Amino acid sequence: MEKIEHKMVNVNGLNMHIAELGQGSTILFIHGFPELWYSWRHQMVYLAERGYRAVAPDLRGYGDTTGAPLNDPSKFSIFHLVGDLVALLEAIAPNEEKVFVVAHDWGAIIAWHLCLFRPDKVKALVNLSVHFPPRNPKMNTVEGLKAIYGEDHYVSRFQVPGEIEAEFAPIGAKSVLKKIFTYRDTAPLYFPKGKGLDAITDAPAALSSWLSEEELDYYADKFEKTGFTGAVNYYRAFPINWELTAPWTGAQVKVPTKFIAGEFDLVYHIPGVKEYIHNGGFKKDVPLLEEVVVLEGAAHFVNQERPHEINKHIYDFIQKF
């Protein structure tokens, strides 16, 4: 990890922190919630050793990236997030017409939209955990999840500015992150009002085998400094994303794609998702989808939990292009 270089890049009104390693064709790694560039540490080293240039930013509102107006969730729309990455690519890879993209969780949502809005920028995509979310013209994402799971579901609880942050504050970033990272239930996350994270059974005393105390501390130190508002604002922008993406209703993602999920990933277990992924809906919306991999025994944070398998899956796929 000590070989990874860090720099700040001015993009789209932000001072964006990026981690970088290797020479060759660029692979842009996009992290999810509640993560950082650091989530990709294993993949960056592996792919840099095989002749690629691995670049992983801290996204808007996360880590060492500064400049996002945290008090305005509308500035965290999918257009801002994709815009940040397009501007980043212009700044760091001006001579590459297209790059490889690898993304997880919220990063996967951003990557799907990057490919929807600017397919000219992407050679091939490897997305983890979150399938392509086709826009429902009748109901926005928050209302849709509320209809399935009720008011206590984490996406609903994240909607009111300041509310969930106030519940997280006395618990501390490290405890919050430990509970989320070690969650291995296929059931949805609920944060009933006033109970916060107490609704989730306590994280095991020993951390997951894939996350050491030292690694957890890296995340915790960053979130202690930034707080969770930037990260949670992505969920608060769901309604405005739904309004603004109306022109893309029914649009297809036309980029060569590989999709990987964990068997115990809670996203994979949202009602209707398995059917969508495996019964033709996914392939219809992403016609260049080449492969779907479900990793037996893995949960949500697959790129950290099963790095060797994920590394190989990424490498085997992007080598074709």
Secondary structure, DSSP 8 states (H G I E B T S, - for coil): -TT-EEEEEEETTEEEEEEEE-SSEEEEEE--TT--GGGGHHHHHHHHTTTEEEEEE--TTSTT-B---TT-GGGGSHHHHHHHHHHHHHHH-TT-S-EEEEEETHHHHHHHHHHHH-GGGEEEEEEES-------TTS-HHHHHHHHH-TTBHHHHTSSTTHHHHHHTTT-HHHHHHHHHT---SS--B--TTTGGGGS----SS--TT--HHHHHHHHHHHHHH-SHHHHHHHHTHHHHHHHTGGGTT----S-EEEEEETT-TTTTSTTHHHHHHSSHHHHHSTTEEEEEEETT--S-HHHHSHHHHHHHHHHHHTT-
